[in-house]
């Protein structure tokens, strides 16, 4: 399985509203604290990683 690595990334975007459990927000903020990535950037990269590695039936 591929390793998830954060990268600095700027792309054309559209706003979406999503609700996160507070403990997950805290975990994400801790993970990106010393990285050059925003909360949104992390979520986008995590979703891209999940979609790329999604096992289909």
Helices and strands as residue ranges (DSSP letters): H 22-32, H 39-52
